[in-house]
Amino acid sequence: MSKIWILLCACVVAKSATAPSLVIIEKAAGHVGFYDAAGKPVKEVSVGQHPHEMVFSSDGRYLFTTDNGVLLMTEKTEGENTVSVVDVAKQEKVGVIDLGTHRRPHGIDFDSATGHVLVTTERPSALLVIDPAKREVVDVYDVEGKAPHMVRLAPDHRTAWVTCTDTSNLSIIDLPTRKVTTLPTGARPQGLEFSPDFARIYVANSDGHALTVVDAVAKKVIGDIPVGSGHSGPVRVAISADGKTALAALQLDHAISFSNTATMKEEKVIPLSGSPVSMTLSADRKLAYCSIQEQDTVYVISVAERKILRSFRTPAHTGPDPVLPLPN
């Protein structure tokens, strides 16, 4: 084998070893980080100050981040008013969308039917619709609640589901008619997620001890799934591929919870080294990613086996939050 061939092979191996597989919001540092499957940093991209959430365009070409401007939502400052646009292939920031008088953007989702981006803002409380091609806000909705946190768009492309943290309610917004239906949740709801069949919505109540379960078709509360111990504090929730397991990040309990969605009972709790702030899944929903922001640590969990597989560290003082797999 020639030396040139050996060198070429080595270059291919080195390139594949550093190919990004995950993207992580580095909230404290104001970055999105590209990482390989083992958790090794590949590249960091500067976005706005203290980004909180992110979403890909439906073709996977762009990543959008909500540049909130404050590290904790309990802070009283005005924060920032931008959404950053990152070219995924180039791993570069290629644009900024100015939100004008709407500040502290947080939740975000992408509408594949229109190509628009949905963003919640805390100051004032609103749901914005953004045209990323024009780089501008094209509509503003009243959420009929305070401090909207996360947003999920239903598969009908017309119904937006928003958790309102300060008013402890779930707002269901019919975008064409602008009608808003509100449902009570537990104390200070944050994360929410659809079941894989979109029949249910699960809401994590950050000052409570349970997940609120909602019939997404009838738009009615089914009941609660109690989770954790006396402290609890579920902040994020994710649902397994078969819809049978709800995973929750318990911020106050320093743990991950696994609950049976049929019996609506918790079945297992795994302790962590600190307070989790996120709970996301791999594309096949076999792996869960849970970040400990204060420790610059990301846990990788087997959903089926309900156990921690490994953990990895992000660079010091980056403060990791949500983790998303890169689109294929």
N, C-alpha and C positions, 0 to 999 in steps of 0.2 A: 504494500500500500504506500503510495507516494506521500511525502510530507505535506504537499498542497492539499491532497484529499483529506488527510487527518486534520489539517487546520480548518478546512471547510466544515467538516463534521463537528468539530469543537465549537465553531461559531454558531451552527444551527442549534446545538444542544444548549449553549449559553443563552441564545435568544429565547428558546422555548421555556427555559427555566425562569426567565424574568418576564414572561408574557403575563399581563394583568388578567386577573380572574374576578377580582372583587373591587368595588369602590366604596370608600368609607368617608362619611362626613367627619372631618376633624374639627369639631365645633370650637374648641378653645383656641385653635391656631388660625382659624379662618381659611381652611383648606378643604379640598376633596383629595383623598389619597387613593391612588391606584395600587393594588396589592396583588401578588400572585396567590395561587391556591393555598400555599403554605403559610401565608400571612407575611411574606417579605415585601417591604415597600418597593415599589417600582418607580413611582413619580408622584409628587405633590403638586397640586394646582391651586394657586391662590384665588379665592373668590371673595365675597363680601365678609364683613365682620360677623363672627359667630353664626355661621349657617346652621340651621336646625334640621331641615328635611330636604329630600331630593326626589326627582322622578326622571325617568328616561322618556324621550319621545318614542312613539310606537315603533319607529324603524330602528331605534337604538343609536341613532346618529348623534343625538344631543342629550346632555344631562342638564337639568335645571335645578338650582339650589335656592332655598329661601334664606336670604341674608338678613337674619333677624336683628342683629346688632347688640343683643344682650345674651349673656350666658344662661341666665335663669329667668323663667317667665314671671317670677315674683318680683323682679327688679322693677323700679318705677321710672326709669329713664325712657326717652322716646325711641331709642334704637334706630335701626336703619330702614331703608325703603326701596330695596332692590331685589331683583332675582337675577342671578348670574347664569350665563349660558356657557356650557363647556362642550367642546368638540371631543367626542369620546375617542375616535380613532387617533386624533392628533394629541390628545391629552393636554389641551390648551383651552383657556378661557377665550371665547370669541365674541362675547357680547354681554351687555348689562341692560336689564329692563327696569326703567324708573317707574315706581309705583306712585309717584306724586305725594299727595298728602296722606296716603295710607302707609302706615309704618308697622314695623315688627311683623313681617310676614312669617308664617309658620308652616301650616299644613299645605300639601301640594299634591295634585294629581293631574294626569294627562288625558285629554279626550281624543281618542283615536279617530272619531268621526269628523271632528272639526279641525283637529290639529291645535286646539287651544289648550292653555294651561290654566288650571283652577288653583287659586291660592287664597288661604285665609290670612287675615291681618288682625292684630290685637288692638291697634290704635289708629283709627277707630275700628270697632268690631265689624267685620265685613267679609264677604266672599267676593273675590275678584276673578274675572275671566280675562286672560291675557292672550293676545295674538302674538306668538313669538316671531312670526315672519315680519310683522310690522313693528315689533318691539314696543308694544303699547297696551295699556289697559283698555278693553273694549266694552266691559260691563261691570257693574257693581251691584251686589245683592245684600239686602238686609238679612242677617241670620236670625234675628229675633232672639238673641242671646248675647252674652258677654264673653269676651276672650275666646273666640273660636280657635280650636287647636288643630285637629286633624280633619281632612276631608277625603271622602271616597266617592267616586262617581259610579253610579249603577250601570250595568250593561245596557240599559235603555238609552244611555247618553243624554238623559234629561233630568235625572234625579240625583242631586248631590246630598250626601249625608255628612253632617258636620257636628263634632263634639264642641259644646260651649262650656268651658271649664268653670268660669266664675258664676254661672247661673245653673250649673249642674243639670244640663238638658242636652238632648240630641235634637238638632234641627234638620228637618227633611225638606229640601228646597226643590220645588218643581221649576226648573229653569225657564221653560217657555212661558208659563203663566205667572211666575214669581210668587206662587203660593207657598207658604211655609207652614209645616206641621211640626209641632214640638212635642217631644216625649221626655218624661222625667227619667233621670239615671241616678246612679249613686253620686257620692260627693266628688266634685271636681273631675269629670271625665276627661281623659286625654286620648289614648289610643283607641282605634276601632278597626275592625276588619270583617269582611264578608266571609261566609262559608264558601267553599269551592263551587257550590251550586247556586250561590247568591240568594238562598232562601232565608238566611239569617244574617244579622249583624251582631257582632260581639263588641262590647264597650268596656274598656278598662278604666276603673274609677280610682284616681290617684290618691284621694283622701279617704277612700273606703276600704272595704274588705271583700269585694266581690266584683265579678264581671256581670254586667247587665246584658241579657240576651233579648234580642228584638226580632220579631217576625218581619222580615223585610218586604214581604208581599202585602200582608195585612196592615203593616206599619203600627204594630202594637207590641208592647213589652210582654215577653213570655215569662220572665222571671230572672233570678240571679243565681250565679254560681259562686258560693263562698270560697275564698282562696286564702291561703296563708294563715299566719298566726294572729296574735293580737295587734301587730303593727301593720303588716300587709302592704298596702299602697301599690296596687297594680297600675303600671303606667303604660304598658304596651301589651298587645295580644296578637297572636298568630294562630292560624288554624291548619291542621294537618291535611294532607292531600285527600284523605278519605272523609274528611269532615268530622271525624270521631273524637279528635283531641284538640283542646284549646290550651295553648302555651301562653303563660303570662309572666312578664318581668315584674317581680315584686320589689319595688325600690326600697321600701322601709324594712322588709324582712331579709334583704340581701339574698334573694333566692329566685329560682325559676319554678313555676307551678305547672303541673300537668292535670287537666281535668277532662272527665268524660262528658262529651256534649249531649249524649242521650240521657244519662242519669242526672246530669247537671251537678256532679259531685267531683271534688278534687280527689285525685288518686295518688299523686306523688309530688314531693317538693325536693329540689336539689339546692343545697346551700351554695352561695358564691362568696367571693372574697370581698365584695363591696356592693354598692348600690347600682343595680342595672338601670340603664336608661333607654334601652332599645330591645326589640324582638322582631327579627325579620327572618325570612326563609330563603333557601336556595331555590332555583327555578323549578326543581322537581319536588320541592317541599320535604326533602329527606333530611336536610340539615337546617338547624336554627343558629342564628348569630345573635349574640347578646353582649352588649358593650358595657364595661365599667368605666365611665368617663373619667372619674377621679384617679383611676389607676392606670390609664392608658392601656387597657387590656380588653381583648375581644375573646369571648368564649365561643367554641364551636360545639354544638350539641346534636346528638343523634335523636331525631324525633321518634323513630320507631322503638329504639332501645331505651329511650328516656335516660340518657347518660351523657356526661361531658366527654367528648372525644379528645379535645386539646384546647389550648388557649395560645394566643400570641400577643405580643406587645406592639403597639404603635409607637412612633417616636415620642420622646418625652414632651409632656405639656401640650399634646395635640388634642386630648379630650375626645376620643371617638364616640360617635353616636350611632345613627343607623348604618347598617352594612347592606349593600345590594350586590347581587351577582351581575357581572357584565353580560349584556345580551349576546347571544351567539351570533 
